[in-house]
Amino acid sequence: MKMKRVTILGSGAWAFALSQALKNVEVRMYSIEKEVVNSIQSHKKHPRFPIVSMKNPLEMHENLKEAIENADLLIESVTSQGFKPVMQALKDLGCKVPILITSKGIDHKGHTLYEIAKEIGLENLAVLSGATFADEVLARLTTCATIASQDTWLRRAVSQVFDEDFFHTEESDEPVACMLSGAMKNIYAILCGLVEGLGYGKNARAALITKGFQEMKKLLRYKGIDETCLENFSGLADLILTCTSEKSRNFQCGLNIAHGMAPEEARGSVGMVVEGAFAAQAIHSVIQLPIAQIVYKILFEGYGADQEVRKIF
């Protein structure tokens, strides 16, 4: 069965970008942000992207039950902190619609958002992760992502709703691996911003990315997952992109700390949620990864950035 009606859960930058990367489907958007709802309904523009013309018209909803009615696919795109309440609300509504999870996060037990959704009792789950900056997706620049699910039919059906003219997907049967790598790379992006801002240079940043990749492999082994699952768009590609671009909110957070901002101020200055901070906090209580631990110490224990970064090399 081809999916014809898609509902986006969330209305941030990535949610909006995803809504415009779909093809030959009706698109609804569920939002709790009045400004976004009013802007799209009145001006056909997202307030964060005022010069972007919408290719796919959006039917806006502020009521979750109405938003998911008769949908063939739900694409989740809320913050990692807002994820569990939304999933619980879907469960309470008796939702049986397949869900594509696109947020990235880990809880204090080391559980990914995919695992949290399963614990809540939701089924028919897939995840999307990859090297995917929202502004480039909206500009219809070549983008590659991984769609992962243990259900072969579901991951293929989900792949078909995206506009393959520019948004290319590969399939994986390891959703937890995709989720873990998507969350962990944000931690290393904060450090790469620090390294950049402190003047360590590109050689050091390349070494840091390599060390971060090694820690991601260690985490997968800890979870009993084949580390080769990182050798795809959701693993290595996403790590490289997030750790090398100032467009990354996590990289920018690290850069701002290096330039003298207090960690809390740096997180707030980005204007969006710095997911790497929450990931560092979560992973700290699960497994001791030396480089990830450095981010935790800088953000939450008051350690000096320059002093801690020196320990990496």
Secondary structure, 3 states (H helix, E strand, C coil): CCCCEEEEECCCHHHHHHHCCECCCEEEEECCCHHHHHHHHHHCCECCECCCCCCCCCEEECCHHHHHCCCCEEEECCCHHHHHHHHHHHHHCCCCCCEEECCCCECCCCCEHHHHHHHHCCCCEEEEEEECCHHHHHCCCCEEEEEECCCHHHHHHHHCCECCCCEEEEEECCHHHHHHHHHHHHHHHHHHHHHHHCCCCHHHHHHHHHHHHHHHHHHHHHCCCCHHHHCCHHHHHHHHHHHHCCCCHHHHHHHHHHCCCCHHHHHHHCCCCCHHHHHHHHHHCCCCCHHHHHHHHHHHCCCCHHHHHHHHC
